[in-house]
Amino acid sequence: QQRVFEQEFVGVVDMTELRADLNRQRSRMLQMMVTTNRIKQESLIQDIRSRAKMIDASLQQLAVVYKSDAAFLLKLDELKTTLAVYRQTREEVFQQILAGKHLEASSTIEGVQSERFEKMNTLSLDLGDNLLKRARDEIGASTHLTSRSIRIFAILGGLAFLVAVVMTAVLNQLVSRPLVEITRVAERMASGDL
């Protein structure tokens, strides 16, 4: 269960954060188009770029954790590729916005970037759902193993109790029979039968 928490749930959180970050980037780009303040625009660009390193690190960590799952890695690579193309075009949009070409930037954001955004969103949802399903399966398997272990320990405990009762009865007979015999002999001796 600890492994489930450390891997699958962390992966689900990473995918959720990726989608949130994509939404954040999109809103920052729209803010850049609305403002004419160059300092504010550059600040927004820096904010968008700073998140890229954290996203790349979490995607890389997922690739390491799930290196044995080919289907997962394939989708993750598709997400990385789409993200790389999205970022490249995003840099071009930054230059268009800074140059005052808001119409061209808007066209790119609403067109090709919107499609890539939706593709990344869908891929991250699929990956997150996949990880969540894995977590549920692992928890189900863990629960099954726990209940099976409890049954086995209960059966073994019951058998051990039965063996203890039988051994107690046998030992009681083995020890008490000679004591009863000695008591009879002692009573006969006490009554004068030597």
N, CA, C and O of each residue as an XYZ file, in Angstrom:
776
protein
N       0.829     -1.194      0.000
C       0.000      0.000      0.000
C       0.871      1.256      0.000
O       0.503      2.276     -0.582
N       2.021      1.171      0.654
C       2.927      2.320      0.639
C       3.434      2.553     -0.784
O       3.544      3.695     -1.229
N       3.741      1.467     -1.493
C       4.196      1.600     -2.878
C       3.094      2.207     -3.740
O       3.367      3.039     -4.605
N       1.857      1.794     -3.506
C       0.732      2.370     -4.244
C       0.667      3.863     -3.991
O       0.479      4.649     -4.919
N       0.822      4.250     -2.744
C       0.770      5.670     -2.412
C       1.918      6.428     -3.053
O       1.728      7.515     -3.597
N       3.120      5.844     -2.987
C       4.306      6.545     -3.483
C       4.383      6.588     -5.006
O       5.010      7.489     -5.562
N       3.754      5.626     -5.691
C       3.863      5.588     -7.140
C       2.575      6.016     -7.838
O       2.535      7.059     -8.489
N       1.539      5.220     -7.703
C       0.326      5.489     -8.467
C      -0.328      6.804     -8.065
O      -0.691      7.607     -8.925
N      -0.479      7.029     -6.758
C      -1.149      8.251     -6.340
C      -0.307      9.489     -6.644
O      -0.848     10.540     -6.989
N       0.998      9.368     -6.519
C       1.869     10.489     -6.878
C       1.753     10.760     -8.374
O       1.744     11.915     -8.799
N       1.664      9.699     -9.171
C       1.485      9.864    -10.611
C       0.166     10.531    -10.954
O       0.109     11.381    -11.843
N      -0.897     10.148    -10.253
C      -2.202     10.778    -10.474
C      -2.129     12.256    -10.141
O      -2.654     13.093    -10.875
N      -1.475     12.577     -9.028
C      -1.318     13.984     -8.635
C      -0.491     14.736     -9.676
O      -0.806     15.874    -10.023
N       0.571     14.093    -10.175
C       1.398     14.737    -11.207
C       0.585     15.045    -12.463
O       0.718     16.122    -13.043
N      -0.246     14.108    -12.874
C      -1.084     14.335    -14.067
C      -2.112     15.446    -13.814
O      -2.399     16.244    -14.707
N      -2.654     15.493    -12.613
C      -3.600     16.564    -12.266
C      -2.888     17.909    -12.253
O      -3.424     18.906    -12.738
N      -1.683     17.936    -11.697
C      -0.904     19.177    -11.679
C      -0.533     19.617    -13.091
O      -0.514     20.811    -13.391
N      -0.239     18.650    -13.956
C       0.083     18.988    -15.348
C      -1.106     19.674    -16.007
O      -0.947     20.703    -16.664
N      -2.293     19.108    -15.834
C      -3.483     19.730    -16.432
C      -3.725     21.118    -15.839
O      -4.071     22.055    -16.558
N      -3.543     21.241    -14.543
C      -3.717     22.548    -13.899
C      -2.687     23.536    -14.435
O      -3.001     24.702    -14.678
N      -1.463     23.065    -14.615
C      -0.418     23.945    -15.128
C      -0.691     24.357    -16.571
O      -0.437     25.501    -16.948
N      -1.198     23.448    -17.366
C      -1.549     23.791    -18.745
C      -2.632     24.872    -18.765
O      -2.571     25.810    -19.560
N      -3.606     24.730    -17.896
C      -4.654     25.757    -17.798
C      -4.069     27.090    -17.339
O      -4.449     28.157    -17.820
N      -3.133     26.996    -16.395
C      -2.494     28.211    -15.881
C      -1.702     28.900    -16.993
O      -1.778     30.119    -17.149
N      -0.943     28.118    -17.764
C      -0.163     28.688    -18.855
C      -1.074     29.366    -19.877
O      -0.785     30.457    -20.368
N      -2.156     28.705    -20.174
C      -3.100     29.259    -21.149
C      -3.662     30.591    -20.662
O      -3.780     31.544    -21.432
N      -4.005     30.647    -19.384
C      -4.544     31.911    -18.851
C      -3.459     32.992    -18.814
O      -3.742     34.164    -19.063
N      -2.219     32.600    -18.504
C      -1.111     33.575    -18.487
C      -0.877     34.150    -19.893
O      -0.604     35.340    -20.049
N      -0.986     33.295    -20.900
C      -0.786     33.775    -22.269
C      -1.893     34.751    -22.665
O      -1.644     35.752    -23.337
N      -3.101     34.448    -22.242
C      -4.203     35.372    -22.533
C      -4.017     36.690    -21.778
O      -4.347     37.756    -22.299
N      -3.494     36.620    -20.565
C      -3.186     37.844    -19.805
C      -2.131     38.661    -20.533
O      -2.206     39.888    -20.578
N      -1.145     37.969    -21.103
C      -0.090     38.675    -21.831
C      -0.672     39.446    -23.012
O      -0.220     40.547    -23.324
N      -1.666     38.870    -23.659
C      -2.252     39.530    -24.822
C      -3.081     40.747    -24.410
O      -3.192     41.713    -25.164
N      -3.653     40.695    -23.228
C      -4.516     41.783    -22.772
C      -3.694     42.982    -22.288
O      -4.082     44.132    -22.494
N      -2.578     42.707    -21.656
C      -1.774     43.794    -21.100
C      -0.795     44.351    -22.145
O      -0.324     43.642    -23.035
N      -0.522     45.611    -22.000
C       0.466     46.249    -22.883
C       1.754     46.552    -22.127
O       2.725     47.038    -22.707
N       1.754     46.267    -20.847
C       2.917     46.507    -19.993
C       3.973     45.436    -20.263
O       3.776     44.262    -19.950
N       5.087     45.854    -20.843
C       6.156     44.930    -21.245
C       6.735     44.182    -20.034
O       7.037     42.992    -20.127
N       6.888     44.865    -18.922
C       7.439     44.231    -17.716
C       6.495     43.131    -17.226
O       6.937     42.050    -16.839
N       5.219     43.413    -17.245
C       4.214     42.433    -16.829
C       4.229     41.235    -17.782
O       4.129     40.090    -17.342
N       4.351     41.498    -19.076
C       4.398     40.418    -20.055
C       5.620     39.524    -19.825
O       5.515     38.298    -19.855
N       6.760     40.139    -19.598
C       7.984     39.362    -19.360
C       7.897     38.579    -18.055
O       8.415     37.466    -17.955
N       7.245     39.162    -17.064
C       7.031     38.458    -15.800
C       6.155     37.218    -16.013
O       6.415     36.158    -15.445
N       5.136     37.367    -16.824
C       4.261     36.230    -17.121
C       5.010     35.148    -17.901
O       4.807     33.956    -17.671
N       5.873     35.569    -18.818
C       6.685     34.611    -19.578
C       7.588     33.826    -18.631
O       7.697     32.606    -18.747
N       8.231     34.515    -17.700
C       9.109     33.842    -16.735
C       8.328     32.860    -15.863
O       8.813     31.773    -15.549
N       7.126     33.252    -15.481
C       6.283     32.375    -14.678
C       5.950     31.100    -15.449
O       5.996     30.005    -14.889
N       5.619     31.236    -16.712
C       5.291     30.074    -17.543
C       6.512     29.181    -17.716
O       6.411     27.960    -17.593
N       7.645     29.771    -17.996
C       8.866     28.985    -18.219
C       9.348     28.278    -16.948
O       9.892     27.175    -17.016
N       9.149     28.911    -15.801
C       9.640     28.316    -14.549
C       8.925     27.003    -14.226
O       9.519     26.112    -13.619
N       7.688     26.878    -14.614
C       6.924     25.659    -14.343
C       7.356     24.499    -15.242
O       7.131     23.335    -14.910
N       7.969     24.816    -16.369
C       8.347     23.771    -17.330
C       9.328     22.776    -16.716
O       9.220     21.576    -16.965
N      10.277     23.250    -15.926
C      11.281     22.366    -15.332
C      10.636     21.392    -14.349
O      11.002     20.217    -14.303
N       9.684     21.877    -13.570
C       9.009     21.004    -12.609
C       8.182     19.945    -13.322
O       8.141     18.790    -12.899
N       7.527     20.339    -14.398
C       6.728     19.385    -15.175
C       7.640     18.329    -15.787
O       7.335     17.138    -15.738
N       8.756     18.762    -16.364
C       9.691     17.808    -16.975
C      10.231     16.828    -15.934
O      10.382     15.640    -16.217
N      10.519     17.324    -14.736
C      11.036     16.448    -13.680
C       9.991     15.406    -13.269
O      10.325     14.236    -13.080
N       8.753     15.817    -13.133
C       7.722     14.852    -12.737
C       7.460     13.838    -13.846
O       7.232     12.662    -13.561
N       7.489     14.274    -15.110
C       7.315     13.332    -16.224
C       8.489     12.356    -16.298
O       8.301     11.174    -16.586
N       9.681     12.846    -16.041
C      10.862     11.980    -16.041
C      10.777     10.958    -14.912
O      11.131      9.793    -15.096
N      10.312     11.391    -13.756
C      10.161     10.484    -12.614
C       9.141      9.387    -12.939
O       9.345      8.224    -12.593
N       8.052      9.761    -13.599
C       7.060      8.764    -13.997
C       7.665      7.758    -14.980
O       7.376      6.564    -14.906
N       8.495      8.238    -15.890
C       9.132      7.349    -16.862
C      10.047      6.341    -16.163
O      10.121      5.181    -16.566
N      10.734      6.784    -15.127
C      11.618      5.886    -14.382
C      10.799      4.861    -13.595
O      11.123      3.673    -13.592
N       9.755      5.316    -12.941
C       8.936      4.431    -12.105
C       8.245      3.362    -12.945
O       8.156      2.206    -12.532
N       7.756      3.746    -14.123
C       6.989      2.817    -14.956
C       7.781      2.346    -16.174
O       7.210      2.136    -17.244
N       9.083      2.182    -16.015
C       9.936      1.794    -17.139
C       9.595      0.411    -17.697
O       9.952      0.104    -18.834
N       8.917     -0.418    -16.920
C       8.579     -1.761    -17.402
C       7.202     -1.827    -18.074
O       6.817     -2.878    -18.586
N       6.465     -0.723    -18.076
C       5.128     -0.700    -18.681
C       5.203      0.006    -20.034
O       5.209      1.234    -20.108
N       5.260     -0.789    -21.095
C       5.456     -0.243    -22.444
C       4.292      0.642    -22.883
O       4.510      1.689    -23.492
N       3.066      0.236    -22.582
C       1.895      1.010    -23.006
C       1.872      2.369    -22.313
O       1.564      3.386    -22.934
N       2.196      2.377    -21.041
C       2.241      3.636    -20.289
C       3.326      4.550    -20.843
O       3.102      5.743    -21.049
N       4.499      3.981    -21.081
C       5.621      4.772    -21.605
C       5.315      5.332    -22.988
O       5.737      6.441    -23.316
N       4.589      4.579    -23.795
C       4.218      5.045    -25.127
C       3.338      6.287    -25.031
O       3.560      7.271    -25.737
N       2.343      6.235    -24.157
C       1.470      7.406    -23.973
C       2.243      8.566    -23.358
O       2.044      9.724    -23.725
N       3.123      8.242    -22.423
C       3.923      9.289    -21.787
C       4.836      9.962    -22.805
O       5.001     11.182    -22.781
N       5.429      9.175    -23.699
C       6.272      9.748    -24.754
C       5.452     10.618    -25.707
O       5.917     11.665    -26.158
N       4.246     10.182    -26.004
C       3.365     10.984    -26.860
C       3.044     12.316    -26.179
O       3.009     13.366    -26.821
N       2.814     12.250    -24.879
C       2.556     13.478    -24.115
C       3.781     14.393    -24.133
O       3.657     15.600    -24.342
N       4.962     13.813    -23.914
C       6.202     14.605    -23.925
C       6.431     15.252    -25.288
O       6.814     16.419    -25.367
N       6.199     14.500    -26.353
C       6.398     15.019    -27.709
C       5.447     16.168    -27.990
O       5.848     17.210    -28.509
N       4.186     15.968    -27.642
C       3.190     17.026    -27.860
C       3.536     18.255    -27.023
O       3.397     19.389    -27.482
N       3.985     18.021    -25.798
C       4.365     19.122    -24.910
C       5.556     19.898    -25.488
O       5.594     21.126    -25.415
N       6.518     19.184    -26.058
C       7.689     19.847    -26.644
C       7.284     20.727    -27.827
O       7.755     21.857    -27.951
N       6.418     20.213    -28.688
C       5.952     20.994    -29.839
C       5.121     22.182    -29.361
O       5.219     23.282    -29.906
N       4.303     21.948    -28.339
C       3.481     23.010    -27.758
C       4.371     24.139    -27.215
O       4.086     25.320    -27.414
N       5.443     23.754    -26.533
C       6.356     24.750    -25.959
C       7.091     25.523    -27.050
O       7.293     26.732    -26.939
N       7.481     24.824    -28.089
C       8.185     25.495    -29.181
C       7.279     26.561    -29.811
O       7.707     27.693    -30.039
N       6.051     26.194    -30.083
C       5.104     27.151    -30.659
C       4.787     28.248    -29.663
O       4.583     29.401    -30.043
N       4.744     27.894    -28.393
C       4.479     28.882    -27.343
C       5.552     29.976    -27.342
O       5.244     31.152    -27.144
N       6.800     29.589    -27.562
C       7.880     30.572    -27.626
C       7.671     31.532    -28.800
O       7.949     32.727    -28.698
N       7.180     30.990    -29.905
C       6.880     31.853    -31.053
C       5.745     32.821    -30.715
O       5.772     33.986    -31.113
N       4.751     32.327    -29.979
C       3.630     33.180    -29.558
C       4.134     34.288    -28.638
O       3.688     35.432    -28.729
N       5.068     33.941    -27.750
C       5.644     34.963    -26.867
C       6.243     36.094    -27.697
O       6.009     37.272    -27.422
N       7.012     35.724    -28.708
C       7.658     36.727    -29.548
C       6.622     37.563    -30.296
O       6.794     38.771    -30.457
N       5.553     36.922    -30.750
C       4.487     37.659    -31.437
C       3.822     38.655    -30.482
O       3.551     39.796    -30.855
N       3.565     38.217    -29.265
C       2.913     39.113    -28.290
C       3.833     40.276    -27.959
O       3.400     41.427    -27.920
N       5.112     39.970    -27.720
C       6.058     41.039    -27.384
C       6.241     42.010    -28.553
O       6.525     43.189    -28.342
N       6.078     41.517    -29.783
C       6.198     42.374    -30.964
C       4.894     43.116    -31.255
O       4.834     43.915    -32.190
N       3.855     42.862    -30.466
C       2.579     43.550    -30.664
C       1.695     42.914    -31.720
O       0.711     43.521    -32.144
N       2.019     41.723    -32.147
C       1.236     41.014    -33.156
C       0.182     40.134    -32.464
O       0.235     38.906    -32.531
N      -0.752     40.779    -31.815
C      -1.742     40.078    -31.004
C      -2.699     39.235    -31.850
O      -3.152     38.179    -31.408
N      -2.998     39.686    -33.029
C      -3.917     38.950    -33.900
C      -3.302     37.611    -34.320
O      -3.965     36.574    -34.287
N      -2.030     37.648    -34.714
C      -1.338     36.415    -35.087
C      -1.202     35.477    -33.892
O      -1.399     34.268    -34.009
N      -0.864     36.052    -32.743
C      -0.725     35.252    -31.521
C      -2.060     34.610    -31.157
O      -2.118     33.431    -30.808
N      -3.117     35.388    -31.240
C      -4.452     34.870    -30.925
C      -4.843     33.752    -31.879
O      -5.432     32.752    -31.466
N      -4.518     33.922    -33.145
C      -4.823     32.895    -34.139
C      -4.089     31.591    -33.814
O      -4.668     30.510    -33.919
N      -2.830     31.689    -33.423
C      -2.043     30.503    -33.074
C      -2.582     29.857    -31.800
O      -2.711     28.635    -31.720
N      -2.893     30.679    -30.817
C      -3.412     30.157    -29.548
C      -4.750     29.458    -29.762
O      -4.983     28.378    -29.219
N      -5.611     30.058    -30.537
C      -6.945     29.499    -30.761
C      -6.919     28.315    -31.726
O      -7.826     27.483    -31.699
N      -5.906     28.225    -32.567
C      -5.852     27.166    -33.581
C      -5.036     25.972    -33.130
O      -5.499     25.116    -32.376
N      -3.803     25.944    -33.617
C      -2.913     24.810    -33.402
C      -2.638     24.557    -31.918
O      -2.625     23.406    -31.482
N      -2.421     25.603    -31.151
C      -2.119     25.432    -29.732
C      -3.322     24.877    -28.971
O      -3.164     24.100    -28.030
N      -4.504     25.273    -29.378
C      -5.707     24.769    -28.737
C      -5.840     23.262    -28.950
O      -6.205     22.530    -28.030
N      -5.542     22.802    -30.171
C      -5.588     21.368    -30.468
C      -4.554     20.608    -29.642
O      -4.849     19.546    -29.094
N      -3.359     21.147    -29.555
C      -2.304     20.495    -28.766
C      -2.670     20.491    -27.284
O      -2.439     19.511    -26.575
N      -3.240     21.596    -26.835
C      -3.671     21.699    -25.449
C      -4.691     20.591    -25.137
O      -4.587     19.914    -24.114
N      -5.657     20.419    -26.014
C      -6.683     19.391    -25.803
C      -6.073     17.989    -25.850
O      -6.460     17.111    -25.079
N      -5.126     17.786    -26.751
C      -4.471     16.482    -26.843
C      -3.695     16.181    -25.566
O      -3.769     15.069    -25.045
N      -2.944     17.171    -25.055
C      -2.193     16.964    -23.818
C      -3.134     16.735    -22.642
O      -2.864     15.910    -21.769
N      -4.225     17.463    -22.627
C      -5.209     17.303    -21.564
C      -5.793     15.892    -21.587
O      -5.930     15.251    -20.545
N      -6.137     15.414    -22.787
C      -6.697     14.067    -22.930
C      -5.673     13.006    -22.537
O      -6.003     12.054    -21.829
N      -4.441     13.166    -22.992
C      -3.395     12.201    -22.646
C      -3.136     12.166    -21.147
O      -2.997     11.091    -20.563
N      -3.070     13.330    -20.526
C      -2.823     13.352    -19.079
C      -3.997     12.765    -18.316
O      -3.803     12.117    -17.288
N      -5.222     12.982    -18.809
C      -6.393     12.350    -18.182
C      -6.320     10.831    -18.315
O      -6.578     10.108    -17.354
N      -5.970     10.351    -19.502
C      -5.849      8.904    -19.718
C      -4.770      8.300    -18.820
O      -4.973      7.256    -18.200
N      -3.626      8.971    -18.763
C      -2.547      8.466    -17.912
C      -2.955      8.485    -16.438
O      -2.689      7.531    -15.706
N      -3.597      9.563    -16.005
C      -4.061      9.649    -14.614
C      -5.088      8.574    -14.306
O      -5.043      7.961    -13.240
N      -6.023      8.337    -15.235
C      -7.029      7.284    -15.035
C      -6.374      5.912    -14.983
O      -6.761      5.055    -14.189
N      -5.376      5.717    -15.841
C      -4.638      4.453    -15.853
C      -3.959      4.231    -14.496
O      -4.022      3.135    -13.938
N      -3.321      5.261    -13.977
C      -2.641      5.145    -12.687
C      -3.639      4.929    -11.551
O      -3.373      4.166    -10.622
N      -4.771      5.594    -11.627
C      -5.796      5.430    -10.600
C      -6.360      4.009    -10.639
O      -6.613      3.412     -9.593
N      -6.554      3.473    -11.836
C      -7.032      2.090    -11.961
C      -6.011      1.124    -11.378
O      -6.370      0.174    -10.683
N      -4.749      1.371    -11.663
C      -3.685      0.535    -11.088
C      -3.723      0.582     -9.567
O      -3.610     -0.443     -8.893
N      -3.885      1.793     -9.040
C      -3.921      1.943     -7.589
C      -5.096      1.157     -7.009
O      -4.953      0.470     -5.998
N      -6.243      1.262     -7.649
C      -7.416      0.512     -7.165
C      -7.172     -0.988     -7.243
O      -7.520     -1.727     -6.323
N      -6.574     -1.436     -8.341
C      -6.275     -2.864     -8.488
C      -5.290     -3.331     -7.412
O      -5.461     -4.396     -6.818
N      -4.267     -2.524     -7.175
C      -3.273     -2.871     -6.152
C      -3.899     -2.906     -4.757
O      -3.601     -3.795     -3.959
N      -4.753     -1.950     -4.474
C      -5.419     -1.926     -3.167
C      -6.351     -3.125     -3.046
O      -6.434     -3.741     -1.983
N      -7.056     -3.463     -4.133
C      -7.914     -4.646     -4.125
C      -7.110     -5.912     -3.881
O      -7.522     -6.772     -3.103
N      -5.972     -6.030     -4.537
C      -5.109     -7.200     -4.342
C      -4.571     -7.244     -2.920
O      -4.487     -8.312     -2.313
N      -4.213     -6.093     -2.397
C      -3.718     -6.006     -1.025
C      -4.807     -6.390     -0.026
O      -4.542     -7.093      0.950
N      -6.021     -5.930     -0.270
C      -7.144     -6.271      0.602
C      -7.431     -7.766      0.541
O      -7.685     -8.400      1.565
N      -7.388     -8.324     -0.668
C      -7.605     -9.761     -0.831
C      -6.528    -10.550     -0.085
O      -6.833    -11.518      0.612
N      -5.280    -10.138     -0.231
C      -4.177    -10.811      0.455
C      -4.335    -10.712      1.966
O      -4.076    -11.677      2.685
N      -4.758     -9.555      2.445
C      -4.953     -9.372      3.878
C      -6.051    -10.288      4.402
O      -5.869    -10.947      5.426
N      -7.186    -10.339      3.715
C      -8.279    -11.196      4.184
C      -7.889    -12.668      4.095
O      -8.258    -13.461      4.961
N      -7.150    -13.034      3.061
C      -6.681    -14.417      2.931
C      -5.710    -14.761      4.060
O      -5.767    -15.852      4.627
N      -4.825    -13.829      4.376
C      -3.873    -14.054      5.469
C      -4.598    -14.194      6.802
O      -4.234    -15.035      7.625
N      -5.612    -13.379      7.015
C      -6.381    -13.461      8.264
C      -7.069    -14.819      8.361
O      -7.075    -15.434      9.427
N      -7.652    -15.293      7.255
C      -8.292    -16.610      7.262
C      -7.280    -17.711      7.572
O      -7.556    -18.610      8.366
N      -6.126    -17.636      6.949
C      -5.098    -18.661      7.175
C      -4.651    -18.632      8.630
O      -4.530    -19.684      9.259
N      -4.402    -17.430      9.181
C      -3.985    -17.340     10.576
C      -5.087    -17.810     11.522
O      -4.798    -18.416     12.553
N      -6.341    -17.538     11.183
C      -7.450    -17.999     12.022
C      -7.538    -19.519     11.994
O      -7.737    -20.144     13.036
N      -7.393    -20.123     10.814
C      -7.443    -21.580     10.705
C      -6.274    -22.202     11.455
O      -6.455    -23.154     12.213
N      -5.069    -21.664     11.244
C      -3.893    -22.186     11.946
C      -4.021    -21.995     13.457
O      -3.634    -22.866     14.236
N      -4.566    -20.852     13.860
C      -4.781    -20.608     15.294
C      -5.776    -21.593     15.871
O      -5.574    -22.109     16.970
N      -6.871    -21.863     15.125
C      -7.866    -22.842     15.580
C      -7.265    -24.236     15.679
O      -7.515    -24.957     16.645
N      -6.466    -24.618     14.670
C      -5.804    -25.923     14.711
C      -4.825    -26.013     15.875
O      -4.751    -27.038     16.553
N      -4.084    -24.952     16.101
C      -3.145    -24.930     17.227
C      -3.890    -25.064     18.550
O      -3.423    -25.745     19.463
N      -5.059    -24.409     18.653
C      -5.865    -24.502     19.870
C      -6.358    -25.939     20.062
O      -6.309    -26.461     21.176
N      -6.832    -26.586     18.988
C      -7.298    -27.965     19.086
C      -6.159    -28.905     19.481
O      -6.335    -29.781     20.328
N      -5.005    -28.719     18.869
C      -3.841    -29.542     19.220
C      -3.473    -29.335     20.684
O      -3.130    -30.292     21.378
N      -3.543    -28.091     21.159
C      -3.223    -27.807     22.565
C      -4.225    -28.484     23.499
O      -3.837    -29.028     24.532
N      -5.501    -28.454     23.145
C      -6.527    -29.100     23.984
C      -6.305    -30.608     24.014
O      -6.365    -31.220     25.081
N      -6.049    -31.212     22.858
C      -5.814    -32.657     22.799
C      -4.557    -33.018     23.582
O      -4.549    -33.992     24.336
N      -3.499    -32.235     23.405
C      -2.256    -32.516     24.153
C      -2.466    -32.355     25.645
O      -1.914    -33.121     26.435
N      -3.252    -31.372     26.039
C      -3.532    -31.178     27.465
C      -4.291    -32.382     28.012
O      -3.991    -32.878     29.098
N      -5.273    -32.842     27.252
C      -6.049    -34.005     27.703
C      -5.166    -35.248     27.803
O      -5.244    -35.990     28.782
N      -4.329    -35.473     26.795
C      -3.442    -36.641     26.806
C      -2.446    -36.541     27.952
O      -2.249    -37.500     28.699
N      -1.813    -35.368     28.090
C      -0.840    -35.201     29.180
C      -1.522    -35.305     30.543
O      -0.941    -35.820     31.498
N      -2.731    -34.825     30.623
C      -3.484    -34.918     31.874
C      -3.693    -36.387     32.231
O      -3.531    -36.778     33.387
N      -4.054    -37.199     31.239
C      -4.243    -38.624     31.479
C      -2.915    -39.290     31.851
O      -2.862    -40.116     32.762
N      -1.853    -38.927     31.144
C      -0.546    -39.540     31.413
C      -0.030    -39.198     32.813
O       0.586    -40.031     33.478
N      -0.286    -37.980     33.244
C       0.207    -37.549     34.555
C      -0.768    -37.967     35.654
O      -0.336    -38.401     36.723
N      -2.053    -37.847     35.414
C      -3.036    -38.104     36.483
C      -3.227    -39.588     36.766
O      -3.511    -39.934     37.913
N      -3.090    -40.481     35.801
C      -3.284    -41.920     36.030
C      -2.299    -42.455     37.065
O      -2.714    -43.144     37.997
N      -0.979    -42.152     36.925
C      -0.064    -42.638     37.981
C      -0.350    -41.992     39.345
O      -0.176    -42.642     40.376
N      -0.784    -40.728     39.368
C      -1.088    -40.075     40.637
C      -2.311    -40.716     41.305
O      -2.332    -40.879     42.525
N      -3.299    -41.071     40.536
C      -4.490    -41.746     41.074
C      -4.089    -43.117     41.643
O      -4.550    -43.513     42.714
N      -3.238    -43.823     40.920
C      -2.777    -45.134     41.368
C      -1.989    -45.007     42.668
O      -2.169    -45.808     43.585
N      -1.108    -43.994     42.750
C      -0.320    -43.772     43.971
C      -1.252    -43.414     45.117
O      -1.040    -43.855     46.246
N      -2.285    -42.619     44.842
C      -3.238    -42.230     45.889
C      -3.971    -43.459     46.423
O      -4.156    -43.567     47.636
N      -4.387    -44.377     45.579
C      -5.064    -45.601     46.016
C      -4.155    -46.455     46.881
O      -4.565    -46.981     47.916
N      -2.902    -46.584     46.432
C      -1.934    -47.368     47.208
C      -1.719    -46.707     48.564
O      -1.642    -47.384     49.589
N      -1.621    -45.361     48.560
C      -1.409    -44.648     49.833
C      -2.608    -44.819     50.756
O      -2.431    -44.939     51.968
N      -3.805    -44.834     50.224
C      -5.013    -45.031     51.053
C      -5.061    -46.432     51.617
O      -5.460    -46.631     52.764
N      -4.651    -47.418     50.810
C      -4.622    -48.791     51.307
C      -3.593    -48.944     52.416
O      -3.807    -49.671     53.386
N      -2.478    -48.251     52.259
C      -1.444    -48.319     53.272
C      -1.930    -47.624     54.554
O      -1.642    -48.078     55.661
N      -2.668    -46.521     54.387
C      -3.170    -45.784     55.535
C      -4.228    -46.627     56.278
O      -4.375    -46.508     57.494
N      -4.932    -47.443     55.567
C      -5.967    -48.266     56.219
C      -5.349    -49.525     56.876
O      -6.038    -50.300     57.539
N      -4.066    -49.694     56.672
C      -3.376    -50.780     57.338
C      -2.994    -51.931     56.441
O      -2.383    -52.890     56.912
N      -3.326    -51.873     55.171
C      -2.986    -52.929     54.240
C      -1.577    -52.684     53.725
O      -1.396    -51.972     52.737
N      -0.577    -53.263     54.380
C       0.795    -53.041     53.971
C       1.212    -54.106     53.001
O       2.349    -54.101     52.528
